[in-house]
């Protein structure tokens, strides 16, 4: 048995290794899920991921909308505030710290979770007492202070994500780790909804007077203020963390199979060792390229096209809010299938369906003007149109979330629990970078593939830039779209997507049958070799 160590481990703990332990069996099949004894753990994971999603939703959606509604903030100011999102995509830089520094008596993950979430709660309470000064009713907001405070808050939330991803690998039984992806997706979606939709709508006097006046009577303003909202969430965060610290026991990480205790420097070098695994290199390429085929099929891009053809943006906002129900419920409903031993099979089976479903958006956007515009040019949207629009988008979101949950379930299943925070963060970072690149590519390519001309000067003005469009309007004309790049991009994306699908399908399906040792570091050696291998990292 490993000796008791109540300090912060910073050296290789040779005595914690079982020198007689055999290597992992390469032929050992993955166990089937069994939720007995893990149901409360699943609820706890959903709660923790919800806490993470609240600051993300508040800083990504709520604050920018509230600032923009005051009409004193420029797009340049919004660009500055967007810096608060950087920690989400940079957490790989400090994930090895989270894996290597901890207090054994408290627990490897609780050593980080308790102070991080308490600090998150304290910042929310501090923000509540100052938000009216930073974001006054009249005049420009204190943008520098808002950016700094919520950058720190998102840094803490990103750190908490590293902790939870790593803890999920050991909190649940190995046969149930696939359910972590459903907890992550549903919990994070709940958090984003509570952090974005709730503060925007409940602080809006117009919304509350229109929809809640029969239930709650308010003299001025909304049902809640930002000050009260931030204060309540801060107190809840601290209270929940306190209860977890008192009542939730963490498994001793020294009892894990093939346990190795590495220093901070060794953990950073471990990232390179993980990247040297042949299967990981292929998987990174897959994650970086997987979403290129869907770059034109994002709901947000379709919403922009719908606004262009006349659908009111307020209606789009209501539709976006309704889609949270799909995002929250879908991972839970399909968890039985995505948390099995072959989650990538679920993902790969849905890729052709989602690629073809992109053409439903083409058809809807093409016929929208015919359905919502009268002969005199006025907009009159029938009820059945919203049902069609909602159904198409609900199916698209469901397909997206099933694929996301299935891929994440595979991440949890293959990640080495001994270095879970670093391993999961590496895979999630690659996936997020692939998503960001494809999203940016989708917007740029759509402009490139769109061809227009000015109505009164078609030979010399192609309306390809903002200046040319302004010149066309100033001369009494208007820009006419000859070729809509959105339709071409959907077609091009589908071709690329199917090419990617046939190139990687068999490889990814085979990955599921590989033993866990194929994805592990120092796991297929004897205990003595483990010591030598881990020491040689330094």
Secondary structure, 3 states (H helix, E strand, C coil): CCCCCCCECCCCCHHHCCCCCCCCCCCCCCCCCCCCCCHHHHHHHHHHHHHHHHHHHHHHHHHHHHHHHCCCCCHHHHHHHHHHHHHHHHCHHHHHHHHHCCECCCCCCHHHHHHHHHHHHHHHHHHHHHHHHHCCCCCCCCHHHHHHHHHHHHHHHHHHHHHHHHHHHHHCCHHHCCHHHHHHHHHHHHHHHHHHHHHHHHCCHHHHHHHCCCCCCCCCCCCCCHHHHHHHHHHHHHHHHHHHHHHCCCCCHHHCCCCCCCCHHHHHHHHHHHHCCHHHHHHHHHHHHHHHHHCCCCHHHHHHHHHHCCCCHHHHHHHHHHHHHHHHHHHHHHHHHHCCCCHHHHHHHHHHHHHHHHHHHHHHHHHHHHHHECCCCCECCCHHHHHHHHHHHHHHHHHHHHHHHHHHHHHHHHCCHHHHHHHHHHHHHHHHHHHHHHHHHHHHHHHHHCEEEECCCCCCCCCCCHHHHHHHHHCCCCEEEEECHHHHHHHHHHHHHHHHHHHHHHHHHHHCCCCHHHHCCCCCCCHHHHHHHHHHCC
